[in-house]
Amino acid sequence: MNRRLPVSLLLTLWLPLAGCQVDANATDIAGRDATLAPDAGQAAATGKNGEAGGSAEPAVRQDFAAWVADFRRQALAEGINAVTLAAAFDGVRYLPRIIELDRAQPEFTRQVWDYLDTAVSPARVRQGRAQLAEHREAIRAASRHYGVPAEILVAIWGIESNYGGNFGSFSTIDALATLGYDGRRPDFARSELLAALRILQRGDIDREHMRGSWAGAMGHTQFLPSSFEDHARDGDGDGRRDIWGSIDDVMASTANYLADAGWRQGEPWGAEVHLPADFDYAQTELDVRRASQAWRAQGVQGVRGGGLPALDQASIIAPAGAHGPAFLVGHNFRVIMRYNASTSYALAVALLSERLAGEPGLVGDWPRQEPALSRSQVKRLQQLLNAHGFDVGAPDGVIGPNTRRGLRDYQRSLGQTPDGFATVGLLERLEAD
């Protein structure tokens, strides 16, 4: 396997994250807000062909043209032929809307259950079962060849693009050229643009049909160009890797990505579990890993009375703390996070896959009365925790392990269950102390 950074990590480095309990508002592999992408889609933010946002000023157009000319010379020196460069850049456009999206810093967040309500909606389940039936041969072929369950592949497809209903309408060349010229991560964008040119030169797709998100991710399951080069596969045997129009290629490519990331055939992602009343929630971090039997010895049980799945390096996550469902998650859950580095995303894929397989939904109830904290509220919470002696590091408006640790210490000082779940009530208590 080529050891480039996984596509999810690349986008995590590039794109802003909005803070919430388990990063339910992290941008997804497509470069879209993961809470919006499954249903509302990119079209809501853009005009025809995804290129709304007005025209660039003349000076910008001139500077952009000079940048493109310089990049063409570099690409030619790196093996891109003149025919491909002409096809890619003779009509290239600077898209102001791309820069608006690149620099957006979302203030408002959603709770994990709001995200899951959309990602694992009844409509999403019904449509996914219909897709499984319609494309059974292509999906099962990829599943058998790469050892990844069919339901996992279809769940990723559903969450990434609503089963192809929305994989973005931005020109990948225009988007990456705009970001290479004026984006926050220009070197990254230039590298992806060069990869996109190699894809065009190979003949997998033409410029007109190479479309996707504003961040350059493409096709039904949203591959960045570099990930396409490394992991895309020709599932239908026509000599092209077409993740835009061939479901055989989409399924083979997605399954190969997960296989390359280390998917273990026959091993479950995990399961919903019941935690004992005296459970130490300081253990609910992904870097705390124990065998299933060790968790069982602490009183962790399956929610439906059965045993725990046999996992050798399992973690417990409790997205809503002590007042919501908890999950035992293993190696394959972390593999899903290689696709998108968000625990909420991986949980959505896992739960949707179970529903597609005919399994029932969650047993535990979410604390739906708890409103989400905005990014500025999270930052204020962090500032107050620091001021009260519960060090969480530099306030950044994003809840991570340090913030949860500080919250647990503060809750312990109040005699509350120290689960690290941030609430408006805790913020108000800190304000009053």
Beta strands, then each sheet from edge to edge (+ up, - down):
strand 1: 170-171
strand 2: 211-212
strand 3: 270-274
strand 4: 301-302
strand 5: 315-317
strand 6: 326-329
sheet 1: 1+ 2-
sheet 2: 4+ 3- 6+ 5-
end
